[in-house]
Amino acid sequence: MLTRTGDYAVRAMIRLAEMRERKYVGAGELARELDLPANYLGKIMSRLAQAGVLESRKGLGGGFRLKGDPGTVTLMDILDPIEDLRSFKNCIFDSANECDPLHPCKMHDQWTDVRDRHIRMLESTTLESLVGEG
């Protein structure tokens, strides 16, 4: 259920979390390592820096690094700035926003349950839990 952009963001964040020395890494270097498009990844990383998940530094020795501890950064922290998941409140079949608890559509209860479980999983899964043991 991830977009390509979300997938790239998570992959890059996992790689940054794996770097024990917490140095700044350029988007181009990270893109080469992960075999991702450099310009696209750079835009994703900039968005994560604007959201406060990453620190960024320009110039020689610059790039991006994790702002917080991988144990406190969740998938929601990573994906929400990319995919605006917190606004994921509309019903799956209702683009006109006419479905609500008082006037539910036929899928309202099922969709609400799936959406809420998905959000809870994103909020409880930390970056640290996704880092492999090299």
C-alpha positions as CSV (number, residue, x, y, z in Angstrom):
1,M,0.0,0.0,0.0
2,L,2.9,2.3,-0.5
3,T,3.4,4.7,-3.4
4,R,6.7,4.6,-5.2
5,T,7.5,7.9,-3.4
6,G,6.7,6.4,0.0
7,D,8.8,3.3,-0.8
8,Y,11.8,5.4,-1.8
9,A,11.4,7.5,1.4
10,V,11.3,4.5,3.7
11,R,14.2,2.8,1.9
12,A,16.3,6.0,2.2
13,M,15.4,6.4,5.9
14,I,16.3,2.8,6.7
15,R,19.7,3.3,5.0
16,L,20.3,6.5,7.0
17,A,19.4,4.7,10.2
18,E,21.8,1.9,9.4
19,M,24.7,4.5,9.3
20,R,26.1,4.3,12.8
21,E,28.3,7.4,12.4
22,R,25.3,9.7,11.7
23,K,27.2,11.7,9.1
24,Y,25.6,13.8,6.4
25,V,25.0,11.9,3.2
26,G,24.2,13.5,-0.1
27,A,21.0,12.5,-1.9
28,G,23.1,11.5,-5.0
29,E,25.3,9.2,-2.9
30,L,22.2,7.6,-1.2
31,A,20.5,7.3,-4.6
32,R,23.5,5.4,-6.1
33,E,23.6,3.1,-3.1
34,L,19.9,2.3,-3.3
35,D,19.7,2.4,-7.1
36,L,17.1,5.2,-7.1
37,P,16.7,8.3,-9.2
38,A,18.9,11.0,-7.6
39,N,16.8,14.1,-8.4
40,Y,13.6,12.4,-7.3
41,L,15.2,11.2,-4.0
42,G,16.6,14.6,-3.4
43,K,13.1,16.1,-3.5
44,I,11.8,13.4,-1.2
45,M,14.7,14.0,1.3
46,S,14.1,17.8,1.2
47,R,10.4,17.2,2.0
48,L,11.4,15.0,5.0
49,A,13.8,17.7,6.1
50,Q,11.1,20.4,6.0
51,A,8.9,18.0,8.0
52,G,11.6,17.8,10.7
53,V,12.5,14.1,10.2
54,L,15.9,14.8,8.7
55,E,18.5,17.5,9.2
56,S,20.0,19.0,6.0
57,R,23.2,20.9,5.4
58,K,24.3,22.5,2.2
59,G,27.9,22.7,0.9
60,L,30.9,20.5,1.2
61,G,30.3,17.7,3.7
62,G,26.6,18.4,3.5
63,G,23.6,16.3,2.8
64,F,21.0,14.7,5.0
65,R,21.0,12.8,8.2
66,L,18.4,11.6,10.7
67,K,17.3,14.2,13.1
68,G,16.1,11.9,15.8
69,D,16.8,8.5,17.2
70,P,15.7,5.6,14.9
71,G,13.7,4.2,17.9
72,T,11.5,7.3,18.0
73,V,11.0,7.9,14.2
74,T,7.9,6.0,13.0
75,L,6.6,5.0,9.6
76,M,3.9,7.7,10.1
77,D,6.6,10.3,10.6
78,I,8.2,9.3,7.3
79,L,5.1,8.7,5.2
80,D,2.8,11.4,6.3
81,P,4.8,14.3,4.8
82,I,5.1,12.3,1.6
83,E,1.6,10.9,1.3
84,D,-0.5,13.1,3.6
85,L,-1.8,10.0,5.5
86,R,-3.4,11.9,8.4
87,S,-5.9,13.3,5.9
88,F,-6.8,9.7,5.0
89,K,-10.2,10.2,6.6
90,N,-12.5,10.0,3.6
91,C,-14.4,6.9,2.9
92,I,-12.9,4.6,0.2
93,F,-15.9,5.0,-2.1
94,D,-16.9,8.6,-1.3
95,S,-14.9,11.2,-3.1
96,A,-17.7,13.8,-2.5
97,N,-17.2,13.5,1.3
98,E,-20.9,12.6,1.9
99,C,-20.2,9.5,3.9
100,D,-19.9,9.9,7.7
101,P,-20.9,7.9,10.8
102,L,-24.4,9.4,10.7
103,H,-24.9,8.7,7.0
104,P,-22.6,5.8,6.2
105,C,-22.1,4.2,2.8
106,K,-22.1,0.5,2.4
107,M,-18.4,0.1,3.0
108,H,-18.1,2.6,5.9
109,D,-17.6,0.2,8.8
110,Q,-15.2,-2.1,7.0
111,W,-13.1,0.8,5.5
112,T,-12.9,2.6,8.9
113,D,-11.6,-0.5,10.5
114,V,-8.9,-1.2,7.8
115,R,-7.9,2.5,7.8
116,D,-7.6,2.7,11.6
117,R,-5.5,-0.5,11.8
118,H,-3.3,0.8,9.0
119,I,-2.7,4.1,10.8
120,R,-2.0,2.4,14.1
121,M,0.6,0.1,12.4
122,L,2.3,3.1,10.9
123,E,2.3,5.0,14.2
124,S,3.7,2.0,16.1
125,T,6.4,0.8,13.7
126,T,9.7,2.5,14.3
127,L,12.6,3.0,11.9
128,E,14.8,1.1,14.3
129,S,12.5,-2.0,14.0
130,L,13.1,-2.0,10.2
131,V,16.9,-1.7,10.4
132,G,18.5,-5.0,9.5
133,E,21.3,-6.6,11.5
134,G,24.1,-6.1,8.9
